Amino acid sequence: MQMWSNGASSMMWERYDEEVGSLAAAPLLTTSGLLEQLNVTRDTSDYLWYMTSVDVSPSEKFLQGGKPLSLSVQSAGHALHIFINGQLQGSASGTREDKRISYKGNVNLRAGTNKISLLSVACGLPNIGVHYETWNTGVNGPVVLHGLDEGSRDLTWQTWTYQVGLKGEQMNLNSLEGASSVEWMQGSLIAQNQMPLAWYRAYFDTPSGDEPLALDMGSMGKGQIWINGQSIGRYSLAYATGDCKDYSYTGSFRATKCQAGCGQPTQRWYHVPKSWLQPSRNLLVVFEELGGDTSKISLVKRSVSSVCADVSEFHPSIKNWQTESSGEAKPELRRSKVHLRCAPGQSISAIKFASFGTPSGTCGSFEQGECHSTKSQTVLEKCIGKQRCAVAISPDNFGGDPCPNVMKRVAVEAVCSPGT
């Protein structure tokens, strides 16, 4: 399978910067202390702003060149962005195993009143686990400012103001109507003074062909995607870490064995349903939380250049069970089959590898074993010219049993090419 670009450079991107902690046109809640996120948002948005203010005396030592202040925040997850006076100070996120966040980082405060805005991000609702309905999300504290002349100042129980969602969500910037209701920055302005929270839009035409489509988001950070007002979903370019050098399967199982893709995004391509597209001028909207390079976002096609199968001669099938339950004696139904299928618009043009016997390896690197039927290639070449093909696995079909009393199987790799 290959993914190839379809005119990324033709997308002309525009940007609209989200207002950090904007209080405009949103229902507000002000109370003492920190509230659980989902109880406030009621799942109407992934985002909840926690906002408070801190007064700093001009005589503070850190303002005279002393040690900078730091802010520590405890959160139940799932992600967190810290802003001071509208400027991003840091971000943190939980993991699949532990969604809790323990953040501590330096912050830039000035003399006078400083606005602290914490954007908490929830990535879906829990639906499995012991008493999952009691699990918390959002900033649960403590929130502590360290390094003041007085020592540490606990902000947990002071007055906090809450805002559900983003301004761009309230204006429905992801919809066809909402995207036309604001003025978007264009051209060279997009690359200047980029804010961490930004909305991007572009238009594209539906490419020709029957191949499946996807968006290549490898240049972005974390956010959400919409096409023609329909949500593609959330994206988060987490990069795989581990040891990709050890490929031995010997010994007991461990999750860290035989790792692959180290240093690569855990997910890069995001499926685009063709039923959502119109022939031309499809609206693509991206909300990016961390910052990224939209010029490298591309619409890609999935091209299947080869297909493989690896099936044993006694592989179970539903027909086996149906035959046994009905008591019918139909040996031909009990034969396993190897199935090959190219993508729509393609057909099998060649058989790159075929072996009935004891082949080894995986797709792309099959090798003949000690037991091999010399007629394997001839039998599978009957599939050439077809978009899909099924071949029964039996010694009779392959000109005899190459190794009696040995469990055999068929491994095959077929080349797919555009149909004629």
C-alpha positions as CSV (number, residue, x, y, z in Angstrom):
1,M,0.0,0.0,0.0
2,Q,1.3,3.5,-0.9
3,M,0.0,6.9,0.0
4,W,0.7,9.6,-2.6
5,S,-0.1,13.3,-2.6
6,N,-2.7,14.9,-4.8
7,G,-1.8,18.5,-5.2
8,A,-1.0,19.8,-1.7
9,S,0.4,23.0,-3.0
10,S,-3.0,23.9,-4.6
11,M,-4.5,24.5,-1.1
12,M,-4.5,28.2,-0.3
13,W,-4.7,28.5,3.5
14,E,-6.3,31.3,5.6
15,R,-6.0,31.7,9.3
16,Y,-8.2,33.0,12.2
17,D,-6.6,33.3,15.6
18,E,-8.6,32.1,18.6
19,E,-8.9,34.7,21.4
20,V,-7.3,33.3,24.5
21,G,-9.8,33.3,27.4
22,S,-12.2,35.5,25.5
23,L,-15.3,36.4,27.6
24,A,-17.4,37.5,24.7
25,A,-20.8,35.8,23.9
26,A,-20.4,32.9,26.2
27,P,-22.2,31.8,29.3
28,L,-19.9,32.3,32.3
29,L,-19.7,30.8,35.7
30,T,-17.7,32.3,38.5
31,T,-17.1,30.5,41.8
32,S,-14.5,29.8,44.4
33,G,-12.4,26.8,43.7
34,L,-11.9,24.4,40.8
35,L,-14.7,22.5,39.2
36,E,-14.7,19.1,37.4
37,Q,-14.7,19.7,33.7
38,L,-17.5,17.4,32.4
39,N,-19.9,18.6,35.0
40,V,-19.5,22.1,33.6
41,T,-19.2,21.4,29.8
42,R,-21.8,18.6,29.8
43,D,-19.8,17.3,26.8
44,T,-20.9,20.2,24.6
45,S,-17.2,20.9,23.9
46,D,-13.8,19.4,24.4
47,Y,-12.6,22.6,25.9
48,L,-13.0,24.4,29.2
49,W,-11.3,27.7,30.2
50,Y,-10.3,28.1,33.9
51,M,-9.5,31.8,34.4
52,T,-8.2,33.7,37.4
53,S,-6.0,36.7,38.2
54,V,-2.9,37.3,40.3
55,D,-1.7,40.7,41.6
56,V,2.1,41.2,41.7
57,S,3.8,43.9,43.7
58,P,6.4,46.0,41.8
59,S,8.8,45.3,44.7
60,E,8.9,41.5,44.0
61,K,12.5,40.3,43.7
62,F,11.9,38.3,40.5
63,L,11.1,41.6,38.8
64,Q,14.6,42.9,39.7
65,G,16.4,40.1,38.0
66,G,15.8,37.4,40.6
67,K,14.8,33.7,40.1
68,P,11.8,33.5,37.8
69,L,8.4,32.4,39.1
70,S,7.0,28.9,38.3
71,L,3.5,27.6,38.2
72,S,2.4,24.1,39.1
73,V,-0.9,22.6,38.0
74,Q,-2.5,19.3,38.8
75,S,-5.1,18.0,36.3
76,A,-7.1,14.8,35.9
77,G,-6.6,15.0,32.2
78,H,-6.6,14.8,29.3
79,A,-4.5,17.8,28.0
80,L,-3.6,21.2,29.4
81,H,-2.4,24.5,27.9
82,I,-1.2,27.3,30.3
83,F,-1.5,31.0,29.2
84,I,-0.3,34.1,31.2
85,N,-1.6,37.4,29.9
86,G,-2.6,35.7,26.6
87,Q,0.8,34.2,26.0
88,L,1.3,30.4,25.9
89,Q,3.7,29.3,28.8
90,G,3.5,25.6,28.3
91,S,1.5,22.5,27.5
92,A,1.1,19.0,28.9
93,S,-0.9,15.9,28.3
94,G,-1.6,12.5,30.0
95,T,-1.0,9.1,28.6
96,R,-3.2,6.2,27.7
97,E,-2.2,4.4,30.9
98,D,-2.4,7.5,33.2
99,K,-4.5,10.5,32.0
100,R,-3.5,12.6,35.0
101,I,-1.2,15.6,34.4
102,S,1.4,17.1,36.8
103,Y,2.7,20.3,35.2
104,K,5.4,22.7,36.5
105,G,7.1,25.4,34.5
106,N,8.4,28.9,34.5
107,V,5.9,31.7,33.9
108,N,6.4,35.4,32.9
109,L,4.4,37.7,35.2
110,R,4.6,41.5,35.4
111,A,3.9,44.1,38.1
112,G,0.2,44.6,38.6
113,T,-2.7,42.3,37.7
114,N,-1.9,39.2,35.6
115,K,-4.5,37.0,34.0
116,I,-4.0,33.2,34.3
117,S,-5.9,31.1,31.7
118,L,-5.8,27.4,31.8
119,L,-7.3,25.6,28.8
120,S,-8.3,22.1,29.7
121,V,-8.9,19.6,26.9
122,A,-11.0,16.4,27.2
123,C,-10.5,13.8,24.5
124,G,-13.8,11.9,24.7
125,L,-15.8,10.3,27.5
126,P,-14.8,7.1,29.4
127,N,-17.0,4.1,28.6
128,I,-15.2,1.2,30.2
129,G,-13.5,0.5,33.6
130,V,-14.4,0.1,37.2
131,H,-16.9,2.9,38.2
132,Y,-15.8,4.9,35.2
133,E,-18.8,7.2,35.8
134,T,-16.9,8.6,38.8
135,W,-13.7,9.4,37.0
136,N,-12.8,13.1,36.9
137,T,-11.6,15.3,34.1
138,G,-10.1,18.8,34.1
139,V,-8.0,20.9,36.5
140,N,-8.6,19.5,40.0
141,G,-5.7,21.3,41.7
142,P,-3.7,22.3,43.5
143,V,-2.7,25.3,41.4
144,V,0.3,27.0,43.0
145,L,2.5,29.9,42.1
146,H,6.1,29.5,43.3
147,G,8.9,32.0,43.9
148,L,7.1,35.1,45.2
149,D,8.7,37.0,48.1
150,E,6.0,35.5,50.3
151,G,6.9,32.0,49.2
152,S,4.3,29.9,47.4
153,R,0.8,31.2,46.8
154,D,-2.0,28.6,46.5
155,L,-4.5,29.7,43.8
156,T,-6.8,26.7,44.1
157,W,-9.5,28.2,46.2
158,Q,-9.5,31.8,44.9
159,T,-12.2,33.0,42.5
160,W,-12.2,31.3,39.1
161,T,-14.2,32.2,36.0
162,Y,-15.2,29.4,33.6
163,Q,-15.9,29.5,29.9
164,V,-17.2,26.5,28.0
165,G,-15.7,26.0,24.5
166,L,-13.8,28.2,22.2
167,K,-14.9,31.4,20.4
168,G,-14.5,29.7,17.1
169,E,-16.9,27.0,18.2
170,Q,-19.5,29.5,19.2
171,M,-19.2,31.2,15.8
172,N,-19.3,27.7,14.1
173,L,-16.2,28.4,12.1
174,N,-16.2,24.7,11.1
175,S,-19.4,25.2,9.1
176,L,-20.0,26.6,5.7
177,E,-22.0,29.5,7.0
178,G,-19.7,30.3,10.0
179,A,-16.5,30.2,8.0
180,S,-17.9,33.0,5.9
181,S,-18.8,35.2,8.9
182,V,-15.3,36.3,9.9
183,E,-12.3,37.9,8.2
184,W,-9.5,35.4,7.7
185,M,-5.9,36.3,7.3
186,Q,-4.4,35.5,4.0
187,G,-1.0,35.2,2.2
188,S,2.2,36.1,4.1
189,L,0.3,37.1,7.2
190,I,-0.4,33.4,8.0
191,A,3.3,32.8,8.7
192,Q,3.6,35.8,10.9
193,N,2.9,36.0,14.7
194,Q,1.2,32.6,14.8
195,M,-0.8,32.0,17.9
196,P,-0.9,28.5,19.5
197,L,-4.7,28.4,19.1
198,A,-5.6,29.0,15.5
199,W,-8.3,28.1,12.9
200,Y,-7.3,27.4,9.4
201,R,-9.4,27.0,6.3
202,A,-8.8,26.0,2.7
203,Y,-10.8,24.8,-0.3
204,F,-10.0,21.8,-2.6
205,D,-11.5,20.0,-5.5
206,T,-12.3,16.3,-5.3
207,P,-9.6,14.4,-7.3
208,S,-10.6,12.0,-10.0
209,G,-10.3,8.2,-9.5
210,D,-11.8,5.6,-7.2
211,E,-9.0,5.4,-4.7
212,P,-9.7,6.0,-1.0
213,L,-8.7,9.5,0.2
214,A,-7.0,10.7,3.4
215,L,-5.5,13.9,4.9
216,D,-1.8,13.8,5.6
217,M,-1.5,15.7,9.0
218,G,2.1,14.8,9.6
219,S,3.2,18.5,9.9
220,M,0.6,19.5,12.5
221,G,0.4,19.1,16.3
222,K,-3.0,18.5,18.0
223,G,-6.5,19.6,17.1
224,Q,-9.6,18.8,15.1
225,I,-10.6,18.6,11.4
226,W,-13.8,19.3,9.5
227,I,-14.7,18.9,5.8
228,N,-17.9,20.6,4.5
229,G,-19.0,21.0,8.1
230,Q,-18.6,17.3,8.9
231,S,-16.1,16.3,11.6
232,I,-13.3,14.0,10.5
233,G,-12.3,13.8,14.2
234,R,-9.5,14.7,16.6
235,Y,-5.8,14.4,15.6
236,S,-2.8,14.3,17.9
237,L,0.7,13.7,16.4
238,A,2.2,11.7,19.2
239,Y,5.5,10.1,18.2
240,A,6.2,6.5,19.0
241,T,9.2,5.8,21.3
242,G,10.9,2.6,22.1
243,D,13.5,0.1,20.9
244,C,13.0,-0.8,17.2
245,K,16.2,-2.8,16.9
246,D,15.1,-6.0,18.7
247,Y,13.0,-8.2,16.5
248,S,13.3,-11.5,18.4
249,Y,10.1,-13.3,19.3
250,T,11.8,-15.9,21.5
251,G,10.9,-16.2,25.1
252,S,7.9,-14.9,26.9
253,F,5.6,-12.2,25.5
254,R,6.3,-8.6,26.3
255,A,4.6,-5.5,24.9
256,T,8.0,-4.0,24.1
257,K,9.1,-6.8,21.8
258,C,9.5,-6.3,18.1
259,Q,8.6,-2.7,18.0
260,A,8.4,-0.7,14.8
261,G,7.9,2.9,13.7
262,C,10.0,4.5,16.4
263,G,10.2,8.3,15.9
264,Q,7.2,8.2,13.6
265,P,3.7,9.6,14.3
266,T,1.3,7.0,15.8
267,Q,-1.2,8.2,13.2
268,R,-0.5,10.4,10.3
269,W,-3.3,9.8,7.8
270,Y,-7.0,10.6,8.5
271,H,-9.7,9.1,6.3
272,V,-11.9,11.4,4.2
273,P,-15.3,9.8,3.3
274,K,-16.0,10.5,-0.3
275,S,-19.7,10.7,0.4
276,W,-19.0,14.0,2.2
277,L,-17.4,15.6,-0.9
278,Q,-18.7,17.6,-3.7
279,P,-17.0,17.9,-7.1
280,S,-15.4,21.3,-6.3
281,R,-14.7,23.8,-3.6
282,N,-14.8,21.5,-0.6
283,L,-14.3,23.4,2.7
284,L,-11.5,22.1,4.9
285,V,-11.3,23.6,8.4
286,V,-8.5,22.7,10.9
287,F,-8.3,23.9,14.5
288,E,-4.7,23.6,15.7
289,E,-3.9,23.8,19.4
290,L,-0.1,23.8,19.4
291,G,1.0,25.1,16.1
292,G,2.0,23.4,12.9
293,D,2.8,23.9,9.2
294,T,-0.5,23.9,7.2
295,S,1.5,24.3,3.9
296,K,2.4,20.6,4.3
297,I,-1.1,19.3,4.8
298,S,-2.0,17.3,1.7
299,L,-4.9,15.3,0.4
300,V,-3.5,11.8,-0.5
301,K,-4.7,8.8,-2.3
302,R,-4.2,5.2,-1.1
303,S,-2.7,3.1,-3.9
304,V,-2.5,-0.6,-3.5
305,S,0.4,-1.9,-5.5
306,S,0.4,-5.5,-4.1
307,V,-1.8,-7.8,-2.0
308,C,-0.7,-10.8,0.0
309,A,-2.3,-13.9,1.6
310,D,-1.0,-16.5,3.9
311,V,-3.5,-19.3,4.7
312,S,-3.1,-22.8,6.1
313,E,-4.8,-25.8,4.3
314,F,-7.1,-26.4,7.3
315,H,-7.9,-22.8,8.2
316,P,-11.4,-22.8,9.8
317,S,-14.3,-21.0,8.0
318,I,-17.9,-20.4,8.6
319,K,-18.8,-22.9,5.9
320,N,-16.9,-25.6,7.9
321,W,-19.2,-24.9,10.9
322,Q,-22.3,-24.9,8.8
323,T,-21.4,-28.2,7.2
324,E,-20.7,-29.9,10.5
325,S,-23.9,-28.6,12.1
326,S,-26.1,-29.7,9.2
327,G,-24.4,-33.1,8.9
328,E,-24.0,-32.7,5.2
329,A,-21.0,-34.4,3.7
330,K,-19.5,-31.8,1.3
331,P,-15.7,-32.1,1.4
332,E,-15.3,-29.2,-1.1
333,L,-16.9,-26.8,1.4
334,R,-14.3,-27.7,4.0
335,R,-11.4,-26.7,1.8
336,S,-9.7,-23.5,2.8
337,K,-9.3,-20.9,0.1
338,V,-6.7,-18.2,-0.5
339,H,-8.4,-14.9,-1.4
340,L,-6.8,-12.1,-3.4
341,R,-8.5,-8.7,-4.0
342,C,-7.1,-5.6,-5.6
343,A,-8.6,-2.1,-5.1
344,P,-11.5,-0.9,-7.4
345,G,-10.2,-0.1,-10.8
346,Q,-7.2,-2.5,-10.5
347,S,-6.6,-6.1,-11.5
348,I,-4.0,-8.7,-10.7
349,S,-1.2,-8.2,-13.2
350,A,1.5,-10.6,-11.9
351,I,2.2,-13.2,-9.2
352,K,5.4,-12.0,-7.4
353,F,5.6,-15.0,-5.1
354,A,3.6,-18.2,-4.6
355,S,4.3,-21.3,-2.6
356,F,2.2,-24.2,-1.4
357,G,4.1,-26.0,1.3
358,T,6.0,-24.6,4.3
359,P,6.9,-21.0,3.2
360,S,8.2,-18.5,5.7
361,G,8.3,-14.7,6.1
362,T,5.7,-12.0,5.8
363,C,4.2,-9.9,3.0
364,G,7.0,-8.5,0.8
365,S,9.6,-10.9,2.1
366,F,8.1,-14.4,1.7
367,E,10.6,-17.3,1.1
368,Q,10.2,-20.9,0.1
369,G,10.5,-23.5,2.8
370,E,11.9,-27.1,2.6
371,C,8.5,-28.2,1.4
372,H,7.3,-26.5,-1.8
373,S,5.0,-27.4,-4.7
374,T,6.6,-26.6,-8.1
375,K,3.1,-25.9,-9.5
376,S,2.4,-23.1,-7.0
377,Q,3.2,-20.3,-9.4
378,T,1.2,-21.8,-12.3
379,V,-1.9,-22.4,-10.1
380,L,-1.9,-18.8,-8.7
381,E,-1.3,-17.2,-12.1
382,K,-4.8,-18.2,-13.0
383,C,-5.8,-15.1,-11.1
384,I,-4.0,-12.7,-13.5
385,G,-6.4,-10.3,-15.1
386,K,-9.0,-10.5,-12.3
387,Q,-9.9,-7.9,-9.7
388,R,-10.5,-10.6,-7.1
389,C,-9.7,-14.3,-7.0
390,A,-10.1,-17.3,-4.8
391,V,-8.1,-20.5,-5.0
392,A,-8.9,-23.7,-3.0
393,I,-6.0,-25.0,-0.9
394,S,-5.7,-28.8,-1.4
395,P,-2.9,-31.1,-2.7
396,D,-5.1,-32.1,-5.7
397,N,-5.3,-28.5,-6.8
398,F,-1.5,-28.1,-6.7
399,G,-0.7,-31.4,-8.5
400,G,-0.1,-33.6,-5.5
401,D,1.1,-33.5,-1.9
402,P,4.7,-32.1,-1.8
403,C,5.2,-33.3,1.8
404,P,2.7,-35.8,3.2
405,N,1.9,-35.7,7.0
406,V,3.0,-32.1,7.2
407,M,0.7,-29.1,7.8
408,K,1.0,-27.0,4.6
409,R,-0.2,-23.6,3.7
410,V,-0.2,-21.1,0.7
411,A,1.7,-17.8,0.8
412,V,1.2,-15.5,-2.2
413,E,2.0,-12.0,-3.1
414,A,0.2,-10.5,-6.2
415,V,0.9,-7.3,-8.0
416,C,-2.1,-5.0,-8.6
417,S,-2.1,-2.6,-11.6
418,P,-4.7,-0.2,-13.1
419,G,-7.3,-2.2,-15.0
420,T,-7.5,-1.9,-18.8
